[in-house]
Amino acid sequence: MQDILAWAVNAGFVLVVIAVAMALFRLIKGPSLPDRVVALDMMTIAIVAFCGLSAVRTGEAAFLDVALVLALVGFLATVALARYAERQVFRREQAEDET
């Protein structure tokens, strides 16, 4: 049973690293701000998963605390960036109405 768990955790690490790399690509290349916000949120989720996998591998519960705090901070960052994007669209619409 331990061999299956070790294999699954290793496969999970590989998949998480691939997800972070793909999100990083979209973060850099993303043509618009919403694409970049979603990519940043995806990276946060993948890093939380990485912390969870690390907790399973090492048996340290501290990684779960780190994952929880990172998830909360990532949520707040996503909300703040979404609000910024909304204000940016509102200002653009206001400028178009004035002309």
N, C-alpha and C positions, 0 to 999 in steps of 0.2 A: 504494500500500500504506500509506503514511503517513496518508492521509486516513481509511482504514478504522480504523487504530489510534487516531487522534485521536478519531474518532467513538465508538469502543468505550470508550475511557477516559472520555470525557465522559458517556456513558450510564451507565457504572459509577459515576461520582461521583454522578449523580442518584439511582440506585438505592440507593447506600449512605446518602445523606442521608435518603431515604424510610425506609429500614430503621432508622436511628437515631431518627428522629421517631416511628415506630411503637413502638419499644422504650421510648422515653422516656415515651410515653403509658401503656404498660403498667406502667412503673416507678412512675409517679405514681398511676395508678388501681388497679393490681393489688390484688385483694381479699385476697391472702394473701402471706406471706413467700416461699414457693417461686415464685410468679409474679414477684415482684420480683427474686429471685435470677436467674431465667432471663432476665428483661429486661436486667439488668445484664450478664450474660454475652453476650447478643446484641449489646448496645451495644459491648462490648469487641471482639467479633469484627468488627463493622462498622467500628470505628475501625482495626483492624489491616488490613482490606481497603482502607480509605482511605489508609493509609500505603503499602500496596503499589501502589495506583493512582498515588499521588504519585511513587513511585520510578520507575514506568514513564513517567510524563509528563515528569519532570525529568531522568531518567537518573542521579540521585544514589543511590548505594548506602546512604547513611546512613539513608534512610527505611526500608530493610529491617531495619537494626539496631534502629531504634526499634520497628518492627512486631514483631520477635522478642521484645524485652524486654517490650513491652506484652502480648503473648500469654502470656508466662510469668507476669507479674504478675496478669493476668486469671484465669489458671488457678488460681493460689494463692488469689486472693480468692474465687473460686467454691467452692473446697474449704473455705475457712474459713467462708464463709457457710452452706454445706451442713452443716458440723459444728455450727455454732451452731443452726441450725434443728432438727437432730437432737436436740441437748441440750434444746432448748425443748420438743419433743414428749415426750421422756423425763420431764422434770420435770412436765409436765402429766399424764402417765399416772400418775406416782408420787403426785401430789396427789389424783387421783381414787381411787386404791387406798386411800389413807389415810382417806377419808371413807366 
